[in-house]
Amino acid sequence: MTTHSDVEKARQRIADSVRRTPLVDLDPELVPDAASVRLKLEQSQHTGSFKARGAYNRVVSALAEGRIGEAGVVAASGGNAGMAVAHAASRHGVPARVYVPANAPAFKQAKLRELGAEVVAVGEVYADAYRAAVKDVEENGAVFCHAYDQPEMCAGNGTLGAELLEQTEGELDTVLLAVGGGGLMAGVAAALESRARVVGVEPTGIPTLHTALAEGGPTDVAVSGVAKDSLGATRLGEIAYEVATRTGVRSVLLDDEHIVAARKYLWQRYRLVVEHGTAAALGALFAGAYRPTEGERIAVVLCGANTDLTDLA
């Protein structure tokens, strides 16, 4: 379980470690029914994604409790979570080893090494890397940093929601954000519980939240489409499911063509570089997958920017 109280504790713990990211207005004529649509530029966070928040909370918590030894920390990641863990570990002089699928983007693997992590490529999907990382932890005693289904990770990610509420002075009705494993959604929904609603946006090719809500619990799904490098978890996390059902998080699905269009729009109109998975949150508005009510005050989380730039021209 992750609660508002957990998020507030995380916020105090990592206040000096993470960036307070900007909030900017979307052109009002683009979503005329809404009173306002604001973009939370979390892609400008350390290592280019929100995951730095959770990683810092996990590493700092484990250090404070004396649980990190010579084996350091281990993560399994397609890229973003691993980079966040590597960054947080390096700032605290902790060894980090990151397991990635063999087909993880080369530039993400290179960045992991640049951040000082040992990179181990295993299998073809995140689940393969995850199993190898768990085996490493069992054999060597490292502290495992789960990409999304861990209380410290979710609470740390939730500091984004607390920050949003402060930046909008409480004038916030709805937050749209992309969902893969659900670590961001879980934290933000916990932070905003009874204050604002959260809508999870997912590619039709990776419907982890949608399927979990329909089936009554996290269920394995196939992974495909343009956003699989960042939203490619095969199932929603247990924490995310608990928070989603407790707080009433909605799921909306979006086709790849709308994700691609939203990503290009952000670059062409605002010169904002984001991942395909990130663009899904805004694409839900443009495609009509989420239709705001009259006067609704919306924030759209742009959660990551670790992407190949060659297809943005």
Secondary structure, 3 states (H helix, E strand, C coil): CCCHHHHHHHHHHHCCCCCCCCEEECCHHHCCCCCEEEEEEHHHCHHHECHHHHHHHHHHHHHHCCCCCCCCEEEECCCHHHHHHHHHHHHCCCCEEEEECCCCCHHHHHHHHHCCCEEEECCCCHHHHHHHHHHHHHHHCCEEECCCCCHHHHHHHHHHHHHHHHHCCCCCCEEEEECCCCHHHHHHHHHCCCCCEEEEEEECCCCHHHHHHHHCCCCCCCCCCCCHHHHCCCCCCHHHHHHHHHHCCEEEEECHHHHHHHHHHHHHHHCCCCCHHHHHHHHHHHCCCCCCCCCCEEEEEECECCCCHHHCC
